[in-house]
Amino acid sequence: MPEIDITDKIGYTLLKKGIIDFETLEKSLKLKDSEENKKNRKNLGQILVSEFGADHDAVFREVANLYAFREIYLADEKTDDGRVGFIKKLVDALPEQQRDMMVQSKMLPFKYDERQADKLIIIAADPTDRNLPIVARSFNVKKYEICYVRLKDLQGLMEKVAPAQNEFLKLLQQDEAISVDDGSGSGDEAVDEQALEAEISKSALVNLFEGCLVEAVRRGVSDVHVLPKEGNKTDFMFRVDGNLQVWHCQESTMPEAVMAVVKDRTKNVDRFEREMSQDGFIQRVIDGHQLRFRVSIMPIVTTEFKNKFESCVIRVLDDRKVITDLEKLGLQGPARNFFYKAISKPQGIVILTGPTGSGKSTTLIAALYQVIDPTVNVLTIEEPVEYIIKGARQLKIGPKMGFEQAIRGILRHDPDIVLVGEMRDKITAETAIKLANTGHLVFSTLHTNDAPSAVARLYKMGIEPFLIAYAINIIVAQRLVRTLCKVCKEPIEESEKADMVKFGFSEEDVKTHTFYRAVGCEKCNGGYKGRAAIHEALYFTKEIRTIILNAGEKVDENAIREQASKDGMWTLRRSGMERMKEGSTTLEEVVATTTEEGD
């Protein structure tokens, strides 16, 4: 290991314990001593967490230990209604500026010391935050002690006593929205722009829209839908864990006015264009994080022919949700070993298949992070680019360089590893195969129902069987199943166990595992909270390659499926059943997400 002047004890401790590697330490120390950091005054622990994605609790536990901050384990403490009430009383008494600072610094007053009645114990996820003393003094106590708690424990308590406020929705409650009627014209008339302006200026639509974006981010929403309805109504809908639900219905307001506000807040779209589809984006800093929203607007038809209505879908792109650790994807059983084996090869294609919204891109990005290295040139061709991948060159697709041009040009750009967003046609598929057969590792996606049918899709595109057989390392079909809320899930009743046997579980499985059903509580969405992936990993063994090479006019998907099962492949349904055995999802979810083999 090359020598480094470790001037920071914490850096040396974290390196020694394997929490960070040498390269990260070197970079973070440079950043700490940089001119830019002299203004921000971040310490090494803060830099490692915010800039290099180090585990917050692993880093600050060592920081707390080094600087002799006592650690408090919230699991061992009372956090009943009485304690929550005590904390809330102190928090509510803070001036607004100090309250904001407290939330930003991730700290809370917790209790008075048992041994010194006048000493307030303050808990913080980062006990070295320089704003802590300022907030601590605002509690008007003679003495205080700052103790360290894990961030994940503190966040739960923080939500109870100081839930994040949505300033825009607060303003909305104060304002009274005044609506303007659009008149009773008929025929294909031009939209009355003056009426729209009056509508926008007299109503609180801007606050509603900005509040909607903030709320979407805080609730972990993947997409926001803004949908006009007849009778001067507009629905704002959130897609949570794959399902759409109405968040707010804006009544007595012209839908064109709502859409005008959306367009005004979106870059790259024309407010006065209502006849064609448009794509744009929004950037916002929410709760201290820079976020991007991808906006798609399309004209739609309703029974009110005189109105020019448009549907808008906003994709929330939160970089904090990007999984960079392949282990966190939860690949089960043989799929995990097959996948690691496939991405460890120096060349070949790794294909992810599944419908839109099945998490294919998430899996590919995690796989890419596994193989990104400063010694290799990693290129990506995506349209559009959703997440910035550190260490990769992401080609910019636009009017002057289309997807097809980028695909053709990539061969001349000396790549080692390539991510092709989607194999959408023969040209893309042929180029990906050409790259795989000339010593490159390629990642891509296809829209097919399962892994064996991806082979048939490529065959139908006109790709030669011998190229398919030797270029592909693995095809992974993926789906997302909703996971049960840990707070309210309940074991199934005795009478329901027969359904499990009918579904395919053995009597032994039913005896030895507890199966659960969804209930629903205030913490979740109808008994579910979050989603987990299930996979079907078709690894290309010698036998699979032989079946493809011998394909005549048609690829025999059933032969591939049977051979893959012999090689140890779990089908999507089997993978879903394993999730049920874990107690993380329900029979209804697996039935809704998967089909029986051969369907």
Secondary structure as UniProt FT lines:
FT   HELIX           9..16
FT   TURN            17..18
FT   HELIX           22..32
FT   HELIX           35..40
FT   HELIX           44..52
FT   HELIX           56..66
FT   TURN            67..68
FT   HELIX           74..76
FT   HELIX           81..92
FT   HELIX           96..104
FT   TURN            105..106
FT   STRAND          107..112
FT   TURN            117..118
FT   STRAND          119..124
FT   TURN            127..128
FT   TURN            130..131
FT   HELIX           132..137
FT   TURN            138..139
FT   STRAND          143..148
FT   HELIX           151..161
FT   HELIX           167..174
FT   HELIX           193..202
FT   HELIX           205..218
FT   TURN            219..220
FT   STRAND          223..229
FT   TURN            230..232
FT   STRAND          233..240
FT   TURN            241..242
FT   STRAND          243..250
FT   HELIX           255..264
FT   TURN            271..272
FT   STRAND          278..286
FT   TURN            287..288
FT   STRAND          289..299
FT   TURN            305..306
FT   STRAND          310..317
FT   HELIX           319..321
FT   HELIX           326..329
FT   HELIX           333..343
FT   STRAND          348..353
FT   TURN            356..357
FT   HELIX           360..371
FT   TURN            374..375
FT   STRAND          378..381
FT   TURN            390..391
FT   STRAND          393..395
FT   HELIX           403..410
FT   TURN            411..412
FT   STRAND          417..420
FT   HELIX           426..437
FT   TURN            438..439
FT   STRAND          441..446
FT   HELIX           451..461
FT   HELIX           465..471
FT   STRAND          472..484
FT   TURN            486..488
FT   STRAND          490..491
FT   HELIX           494..496
FT   HELIX           497..503
FT   HELIX           507..512
FT   STRAND          516..517
FT   TURN            522..523
FT   TURN            526..527
FT   STRAND          528..539
FT   HELIX           542..549
FT   HELIX           557..566
FT   TURN            567..568
FT   HELIX           572..582
FT   HELIX           587..593
FT   TURN            597..598
//
